[in-house]
Amino acid sequence: ITWYLSWSPCMTCCYIIRNFLVRHPNVNIEIHVARLYNTRWAGTRRGLRELARLRGRVTIDVME
């Protein structure tokens, strides 16, 4: 799945995406975002790190 978003996923969305990928092991997601969503919040950073730990399954790219 290739996904283009205006903002990166929030903490809650990151966990929903991660749980979806755990339940569906044959799915990979490429996420392209225009901006990072409120990275000053520790929860948002933690959620993005959790997604990044699914190497090979999730790619997060910030567009220029």
Secondary structure, 3 states (H helix, E strand, C coil): CEEEEEECCCHHHHHHHHHHHHHCCCCCEEEEEEECCCCCCHHHHHHHHHHHCCCCCEEEEECC
